[in-house]
Amino acid sequence: MNYSFDSFPKEGLHEECGVFGIYSDGSINPAYACYNGLLALQHRGQESCGIAVSDDGVINYHKDMGLVTEVFNNSILDSLTGQMAVSHVRYSTAGGSVLENAQPLVMRYIKGTLAVAHNGNLTNSVEIRKSLETRGAIFQTTIDSEVICYMIARERIHSGSAEQAVINAVKKLEGAYSLLVMSPRKLIAARDPHGFRPLCMGKLNNTVVFASESSALDACGAVFVRDIEPGEIVVVDEDGVKSIMPEKKSNKSLCVFEYIYFARSDSYIDGISVYETRKQAGRILAREYPVEADMVIGGPESGIDAAIGYAEESGIPYEKGIVKNTYIGRTFIKPSQSERMKSVRIKLNPISDKIKGKRVVVIDDSIVRGTTIDRITNMLRSAGAKEVHMRISSPPFLWPCYYGTDIPSRGELIAVNHNIDEICKLSGADTLGYLPVSSLDEMLGFKPCGYCDACFTGSYPAPITKLSLQGKERGGMNFSEKENCASKEEN
């Protein structure tokens, strides 16, 4: 559960980004399909969004800061005519939250126009960018997605096709990327060799759709076909769909937090139900940390599924103990400390007659920095809860992420600086239990899906450069920690 109140921007995980693309057979309007797809992916990014459409090779686009419903209306969508489109919702994990960093990026170069939508973070973007800048490249943004655009454009000059340019470019990229690339005549989808970020394909008649999550396919009426394989590049043009598989396979390393928090409950990622994994996490917590209690509640919204699983396993009744006000805008302003304290009760409010005098188990999905850890506990106690037992459906965060999740440097992670008993005391809860890292396989049904758990274990599946380490902008990691981290990543 990520209580991303504007007054507490440093606590909690933030979503990554979401991409959606379509090559239409004429039966679906690409711009409107993207709009519906982005609405289904809005949870992955609320800072900015955009749609780029190709009309017989002429690319037109619109993007701005804000939610999908704030940026687009019928007049704008009607102006975006064409046969194919790529689109994007953004939360910034690299680069500032400003308009020039909004995607898709549309680049005009000697071969025409290129539009790119990217989810993930490159781990060697700093080195590539410096190399390009020393050769005269001028960057308009501060995001690594522009590095990808440059690489593809440079390769296209010497390649016979857009897909060959993408193939050549991605060989030089390290880290996480789920890409949608639109040239004047082709729509190309690419997923990094480790498969850090999700990407799937759907169809409706002869229309082909790509999306970060399967729920976005449902939103535009497309039927799920399959997930894009790690390292795979899929090309769609007037001749149909072509798949290009990597020459060498890497170990699959999908971000496990997609299942714990990022993805929508109704999505399936790499063949696994997000809803079922969250319920299973709750069941595991019930077995690992049993407690006598009167009710189980979940923090809206991502803690609810795990709370249902905890209730089923423990036999303790599940109740809707907290109501979320879904109409509070992103720009909700709290100018003073007293107002900031009230913000939790405005965004979330307990059902007091259900909670008063009860022993409550509350399920949350994560504790990151711990700066707001006591807010929910205090709210429940104020509503009359006799006991509050906190259960976290993920392991403790001990390492930062370099692949596109906003997990900060080690010095800011509460689990690095405090043991579980200390965190429990800070939270104000009577007891606290985290999902054991050894239970992640069980959470995923022991399916051989391959996942990245580096934020819990420090075992990074793709190399991290020292410049990337130093570029983690949120401080708290001293030089010796960086060196130790680098050594661990290289081993």
Secondary structure, DSSP 8 states (H G I E B T S, - for coil): -----TT-TTSS----EEEEEEE--SSS-HHHHHHHHHHHTGGG--SEEEEEEEETTEEEEEEEES-HHHH--HHHHHH--SSEEEEEEE--SSS-SSGGG-SSEEEEETTEEEEEEEES-BSSHHHHHHHHHHTT---SSSSHHHHHHHHHHHHHHTSSSHHHHHHHHHTT--B--EEEEE-SS-EEEEE-TT--S--EEEEETTEEEEESSHHHHHHTT-EEEEE--TT-EEEEETTEEEEE--SS-----EETHIIIIIS-TT-EETTEEHHHHHHHHHHHHHHHS----SEEEE-TTTTHHHHHHHHHHH---B---EEE-TT--TT----SHHHHHHHHHHHEEE-HHHHTT-EEEEEES--SS-TTTTHHHHHHHHTT-SEEEEEESS----S--SSS-----GGG-HHHHS-HHHHHHHHT-SEEEE--GGGHHHHTTT----EE-HHHH---SS---HHHHHT-TT----HHHHHHHHHHHH-
